[in-house]
């Protein structure tokens, strides 16, 4: 059974940093793209950052220059380094991986990030 285990969330003051990790276990498939999404109370889930198997990245405009996504293919793990955090970054952050060749998406359980002003 495929599991995505997220870690690294928490409470931080504005201007601080956090690093999220998402480890994939139990997979018998290769991983295509990996990404991070977030959902704030009363808002829709939105893409934060994504990275392809080849290392190409894509970021939401609101996090460009502050967040960095990376992946370790040997460990089936994706990371999100978040710097210069703002209160508006407060949300539950979810990782998502896309499997090859089915292109089925698997989601993590979410980790809370709270940025105080």
BELKASUL-V669856 format. One record per backbone hydrogen bond with DSSP energy under -1.0 kcal/mol. NH is the residue of the N-H (numbers start at 1). CO is the residue of the C=O. E is the energy in kcal/mol with one decimal. If there is no record, write none. Layout:
BEGIN
NH,CO,E ; NH,CO,E
END
This chain:
BEGIN
3,25,-2.6 ; 5,23,-2.6 ; 7,21,-2.2 ; 10,112,-1.0 ; 12,114,-2.5 ; 14,116,-2.5 ; 15,85,-3.2 ; 16,13,-2.3 ; 18,82,-2.1 ; 20,80,-2.7 ; 21,7,-2.6 ; 22,78,-1.9 ; 23,5,-2.4 ; 24,76,-2.6 ; 25,3,-2.7 ; 32,98,-3.8 ; 34,51,-2.6 ; 35,96,-2.5 ; 36,49,-3.1 ; 37,94,-3.2 ; 38,46,-2.3 ; 39,92,-2.1 ; 43,40,-2.3 ; 46,38,-2.8 ; 48,36,-3.0 ; 49,36,-1.7 ; 50,58,-2.3 ; 51,34,-2.9 ; 52,56,-2.5 ; 55,52,-1.3 ; 58,50,-2.0 ; 60,48,-2.5 ; 63,60,-1.7 ; 66,63,-2.4 ; 67,63,-2.2 ; 68,81,-2.3 ; 70,79,-1.7 ; 72,77,-2.9 ; 77,72,-1.9 ; 78,22,-2.2 ; 79,70,-3.2 ; 80,20,-2.3 ; 81,68,-3.0 ; 82,18,-3.3 ; 83,66,-1.9 ; 85,16,-2.3 ; 89,86,-2.3 ; 90,87,-1.8 ; 91,113,-2.0 ; 92,39,-2.2 ; 93,111,-3.1 ; 94,37,-2.8 ; 96,35,-2.5 ; 97,106,-2.3 ; 98,33,-2.5 ; 99,104,-2.8 ; 100,30,-2.8 ; 103,99,-2.4 ; 106,97,-2.9 ; 108,95,-2.4 ; 111,93,-2.2 ; 113,91,-2.7 ; 114,10,-2.8 ; 116,12,-2.4
END
